[in-house]
Amino acid sequence: MTDRRLLLDGETLSLEEIRDVARGGIQVELAPEALARVERARALVERVAAGEAPAYGINTGFGTLAEVRIDRKDLRTLQRNLLLSHAAGVGTPLPISEARALLLLRCNVLAKGHSGIRPRTLQLALDMLNRGVIPVVPERGSVGASGDLAPLAHLALVLIGEGEAFVGTERLPARTALARAGLEPVVLEAKEGLALVNGTQAMCAVGALALLRGEALAETADLAGAMTLEGLLGSHRPFIAPIQAVRPHPGQVAVTTSAPCCASRRSSRATPTAPRSRTLTRCAACPRCTARRATGSPTPAGCSPSR
């Protein structure tokens, strides 16, 4: 069990924190100020639910049934049925890292204190995340900007003991998975089903992790390029700032000022007596060119160096 902690306040979650939680390297706790907001919002929902005035998602139906008043005795069933009816995703389950990110991001939204979730329900979601009970969420079923209703419904099913969850790499019925982690499902109260499925956190989770992987690949490419430049004894002059200013492409400027390229230029200045080639061959992997660079011999016939 890691000693690292993340206080989730609904406002300051960073990409790096999403990455760490997705990897399982950090425990998540609800910040006190977030808990206070959640409690206030829940108190409001309960006052509305106890009254007679219709309020969408609390004591009415959904969609075309928004004008239909639901009896107080049926409010729990309404929320449960909302999850069951929307858990219609198909396809391969999301990777565990993406499902962890999805669970974290949903908790982060609920921590804002605008959804009317009960603190107990939110805490169960956090306990699942921390104890490794990760919902099985099919990768297909989102309706895009209209909401990740199906993915979030599959996530929320585990909270009520339905659906499936991963514990480690083992795929289990939700109740079994919860019991193995010492957890018990909840019975949803008024508004909670809607609070759990109304959002776009599935696409946000997948997109955030894709962005982080893309950034890591870009940094690796910069490093590989800098090392290749050194290995081929290439010129560093194309990287100087005035040249980049002539055609100011932000990405190109970022690469030429990145740490690997700067380190490469510093290395070349620190060893002024090192032999430098004025050419960077197009056939870098060619054994004859490799031999030519090692000995300083002329370019072998058939090879085409470029200035």
C-alpha positions in Angstrom: 0.0 0.0 0.0 1.4 3.3 -1.0 1.8 6.2 1.4 1.1 8.8 -1.3 -2.2 10.7 -0.9 -4.3 12.9 -3.1 -6.9 15.2 -1.6 -9.7 15.4 -4.1 -11.4 18.8 -4.0 -13.2 18.8 -7.4 -11.2 21.8 -8.6 -7.5 21.2 -8.9 -7.0 17.7 -10.3 -4.0 17.6 -12.7 -3.1 15.4 -15.6 -0.1 14.1 -13.7 -2.4 13.1 -10.8 -4.8 11.3 -13.2 -1.8 9.4 -14.5 -0.6 8.4 -11.0 -4.0 7.2 -9.9 -4.5 5.4 -13.2 -1.3 3.5 -12.5 -2.3 2.7 -9.0 0.4 4.7 -7.3 -1.6 7.0 -5.1 -4.4 6.9 -2.6 -7.3 9.3 -3.0 -9.2 11.0 -0.2 -12.0 13.6 -0.2 -10.9 17.1 0.8 -12.8 18.5 3.8 -14.1 21.5 1.9 -15.4 19.2 -0.8 -17.2 17.0 1.7 -18.9 20.1 3.1 -20.1 21.0 -0.4 -21.4 17.5 -1.0 -23.3 17.5 2.3 -25.0 20.9 1.6 -26.0 19.7 -1.9 -27.4 16.5 -0.5 -29.4 18.3 2.1 -31.1 20.4 -0.6 -32.0 17.3 -2.6 -33.6 15.7 0.4 -35.7 18.7 1.1 -36.9 18.7 -2.4 -37.6 15.0 -2.4 -39.6 15.4 0.8 -41.9 18.0 -0.8 -44.6 17.8 -3.3 -43.2 20.1 -6.0 -41.9 18.2 -9.1 -38.2 18.4 -9.6 -36.5 16.7 -12.6 -34.4 13.7 -11.7 -35.5 13.7 -8.1 -39.2 12.9 -8.2 -39.9 12.8 -11.9 -39.2 10.5 -14.8 -36.4 11.2 -17.4 -36.4 12.3 -21.0 -39.9 12.3 -22.4 -41.2 11.3 -19.0 -39.8 14.4 -17.3 -43.4 15.6 -16.6 -44.4 12.4 -14.9 -44.5 12.6 -11.1 -43.0 9.6 -9.3 -44.4 8.4 -6.0 -42.0 8.8 -3.1 -42.1 5.1 -2.4 -40.7 4.4 -5.9 -37.8 6.9 -5.9 -35.2 4.2 -5.0 -36.5 2.0 -7.8 -36.4 4.9 -10.2 -32.6 5.5 -9.6 -31.8 1.8 -9.8 -33.7 1.3 -13.0 -31.9 4.3 -14.5 -28.6 2.5 -14.1 -29.8 -0.8 -15.3 -31.5 0.6 -18.4 -28.4 2.5 -19.5 -25.8 -0.2 -18.9 -26.0 -1.3 -22.5 -22.3 -0.9 -23.6 -20.6 -3.5 -25.8 -17.1 -4.5 -26.8 -13.9 -5.1 -24.9 -13.6 -3.7 -21.4 -11.6 -0.5 -21.0 -8.1 -1.2 -19.8 -7.8 -1.1 -16.0 -5.8 2.1 -16.1 -8.5 3.9 -18.1 -11.2 2.5 -15.9 -9.3 3.8 -12.9 -9.0 7.2 -14.5 -12.7 7.1 -15.2 -13.6 6.3 -11.6 -11.3 9.1 -10.4 -12.7 11.7 -12.7 -16.3 10.8 -11.8 -15.4 11.2 -8.1 -13.8 14.5 -8.9 -17.0 15.8 -10.5 -19.1 14.6 -7.6 -16.7 16.3 -5.2 -17.7 19.7 -6.7 -20.9 19.5 -4.7 -23.4 20.2 -7.4 -24.8 16.7 -8.1 -26.6 15.9 -4.9 -24.8 12.6 -4.3 -24.7 11.3 -0.7 -21.3 11.4 1.0 -21.7 7.7 1.7 -22.1 6.8 -2.0 -19.1 9.0 -3.0 -17.0 7.4 -0.3 -17.8 4.0 -1.6 -16.5 5.0 -5.0 -13.3 6.3 -3.5 -12.9 3.1 -1.4 -13.3 1.0 -4.6 -10.6 3.0 -6.3 -8.2 2.7 -3.3 -8.9 -1.0 -2.8 -8.6 -2.0 -6.4 -12.3 -2.8 -7.2 -12.4 -1.4 -10.7 -15.7 -1.6 -12.7 -15.8 -3.5 -15.9 -16.7 -0.8 -18.5 -17.3 -1.8 -22.1 -15.4 0.5 -24.4 -18.3 1.1 -26.8 -21.6 2.8 -25.9 -21.0 6.5 -25.3 -23.2 9.0 -27.1 -20.4 11.5 -27.3 -21.2 15.1 -26.3 -24.6 14.0 -25.1 -22.9 12.0 -22.4 -21.1 8.9 -21.5 -24.3 7.4 -20.2 -23.6 3.8 -20.9 -19.9 3.7 -19.6 -20.9 5.6 -16.5 -23.9 3.3 -15.9 -21.6 0.3 -16.0 -19.3 2.0 -13.5 -22.2 2.9 -11.2 -23.6 -0.6 -11.3 -20.8 -1.9 -9.1 -21.8 0.6 -6.4 -25.2 -1.1 -6.1 -23.7 -4.6 -6.3 -24.6 -5.2 -10.0 -22.4 -5.7 -13.0 -18.8 -6.8 -12.8 -15.5 -5.5 -11.5 -11.8 -6.4 -11.8 -9.9 -7.2 -8.6 -6.3 -7.3 -9.8 -6.7 -9.1 -13.1 -9.6 -11.3 -12.0 -13.0 -10.4 -13.4 -15.7 -11.0 -10.8 -19.4 -10.3 -10.1 -19.7 -6.9 -8.4 -20.9 -8.2 -5.0 -18.1 -10.7 -4.9 -15.5 -8.1 -5.8 -16.9 -5.7 -3.2 -16.9 -8.4 -0.5 -13.4 -9.4 -1.2 -12.3 -5.8 -0.6 -14.4 -5.6 2.6 -17.0 -3.3 1.0 -20.8 -3.3 0.8 -23.0 -2.0 -2.0 -25.3 1.0 -1.4 -29.0 1.5 -2.1 -29.4 4.6 -4.2 -31.6 7.4 -2.9 -33.3 10.2 -4.8 -31.2 11.8 -7.6 -28.2 9.6 -7.0 -28.6 7.5 -10.2 -28.7 10.6 -12.3 -25.7 12.1 -10.5 -23.7 9.0 -11.3 -24.4 8.7 -15.1 -24.7 12.3 -16.2 -21.3 13.3 -17.5 -18.5 12.8 -20.1 -15.7 11.3 -17.9 -15.2 8.2 -20.0 -14.0 10.3 -23.0 -12.1 12.5 -20.6 -10.3 9.6 -19.0 -9.3 8.0 -22.4 -8.3 11.4 -23.8 -6.2 12.4 -20.8 -4.2 9.2 -20.8 -3.8 9.4 -24.5 -2.4 13.0 -24.2 0.0 11.9 -21.5 1.3 9.0 -23.7 1.6 11.3 -26.6 3.7 13.8 -24.6 5.9 11.0 -23.4 6.4 9.8 -27.0 7.2 13.3 -28.2 9.9 13.7 -25.4 11.3 10.3 -26.3 11.5 11.3 -30.0 13.3 14.5 -29.0 15.8 12.5 -27.0 16.3 10.0 -29.8 16.8 12.8 -32.3 19.4 14.5 -30.1 21.3 11.2 -29.5 21.2 10.5 -33.3 22.6 13.9 -34.0 25.5 13.3 -31.7 26.1 9.8 -32.9 26.3 11.0 -36.5 28.4 14.1 -35.6 25.8 16.3 -37.1 25.7 20.1 -37.1 23.9 21.9 -34.4 23.6 25.1 -36.3 20.1 24.5 -37.7 18.9 24.6 -34.1 19.9 28.2 -33.3 17.1 30.6 -32.3 17.4 33.1 -35.2 16.7 30.3 -37.7 13.6 29.2 -35.9 12.3 32.8 -35.8 12.3 32.9 -39.6 9.4 30.5 -39.8 7.9 30.5 -36.3 6.3 27.1 -36.0 5.6 26.6 -32.3 6.2 22.9 -32.3 9.5 23.2 -34.1 10.7 26.0 -31.7 9.7 23.8 -28.7 11.8 20.8 -30.1 14.9 22.9 -30.8 14.8 24.4 -27.3 14.0 21.1 -25.5 16.3 19.7 -22.9 17.8 16.9 -25.1 18.7 19.2 -27.9 20.1 21.8 -25.5 22.1 19.0 -23.8 23.4 17.9 -27.2 24.5 21.4 -28.1 26.2 21.8 -24.7 28.0 18.5 -25.2 29.4 19.7 -28.6 30.6 22.9 -27.1 32.2 21.1 -24.2 34.4 19.0 -26.5 35.7 21.4 -29.1 38.5 19.0 -30.2 36.1 16.2 -31.1 35.9 15.5 -34.8 32.9 17.0 -36.5 31.4 15.9 -39.7 29.9 18.5 -42.1 27.5 15.9 -43.5 24.6 13.9 -42.1 24.2 10.8 -44.3 20.8 9.7 -45.5 21.9 6.1 -45.1 22.9 6.2 -41.4 22.5 2.5 -41.0 24.7 1.6 -44.0 27.8 -0.3 -42.9 30.0 1.4 -45.5 28.9 4.9 -44.3 29.5 3.8 -40.7 33.0 2.7 -41.6 33.5 6.0 -43.5 32.6 8.1 -40.5 34.9 6.1 -38.2 37.9 6.5 -40.5 37.2 9.9 -42.1 37.3 8.2 -45.6 35.3 9.7 -48.5 31.7 8.7 -49.0 31.5 5.2 -50.6 30.2 4.9 -54.1 26.4 4.7 -54.2 25.8 6.5 -50.9 24.3 10.0 -50.9 25.2 12.3 -48.1 23.2 15.5 -47.5 24.5 18.9 -46.3 
